[in-house]
Amino acid sequence: MKTLPKIASLLLVSAFVIAGCGSQEAGSTQQTTTAAETTTEATADETQTETAVQTEAEADTETEAVTAEDAPEKTEYTNADLLSQLVPWATNNQAEMDSVTYDYITKNAQWFPAKSAEDKKAARASADKSITTRHIFKNITPYLDTMVKITGEVVQIEEDSSSGYTLASIHILDDNGNSVIGFFLGSTGSILDGDTITLTGVPTAIYSFDNVGGGTTNAIFLSVATVQKP
C-alpha cells in the first residue's frame, strides 16, 4: 500500500509535462524529447513499482500459506466432549450421545459436574422429579435434554484418575429394580457399595450388558451432575 502515493505522483508529473508541451506551439525539439523521456521514465518506474507490488503480494501469499500449513491444530475438549466419547465406550458401541444431550450439557457446562454449592442447588432444582426410570426405559427420546433425579442403592462404584481427571462410574439399582449407570467427572467422596444415593443428571442412552447371573441387564447411561446421599 505504501507504493500508491508514488504511482500517483509519477502520473501527475507526466501529465504536467505533456500539458506544458502542448501550450508551446513553437516549442523546441529538445523540450519534446525531454517530455517523451520523462513520460518513458515515469512509465518505466510505474512498471517497476507494479512489479514490486505484485512480487510483494506473492511473497505475502506464500508466507501466509506456509504459516497456515505449519500452524498446529487447535483442539479443545470440553466435559461434553469427554462424556460423549464415553458413551460408545461404556455401551460397547451400542449407542452414541445425541446432539440434543450434547447441546444441553454444553449450555449447562457449570453443572457437569456441579462444583459450587450454588451450582449443585441449581442443578438439583432443575430436575423433573416426576420422571422415573420407567418413563425413560419406555422412551428415552423426550428426556434427552431433561434433568432427572434417581435414587437407589449402589451396586458398584469405581473411580479412575489415570487420565489426568477423576472419572467415577456408579451403578445403582432403583426402587423399580432398574439399573442406572451414572458417569461423573469428579470424586464421589466417601460413597461406597451398598450406600443409598441420589444421582442428578440427564438421560443419555439405553443399552444392555451381560450380568454375573448369565443374563442381560438393561441400563440407563446417565450423565451425572451431582451425587449425594439423601
Secondary structure by P-SEA (a helix, b strand, c coil): ccaaaaaaaaaaaaaaaaaaaaacccccaaaaaaaaaaaaaaaaaaaaaaaaaaaaaaaaaaaaaaaaaaccbbbbbcaaaaaaaaccccccccccccaaaaaaaaaaccccccccaaaaaaaaaaccccccaaaaaacccccccbbbbbbbcccbbbbbccccbbbbbbbbbccccbbbbbbbccccccccccccccccccccccccccccccbbbbbbbccccccccc
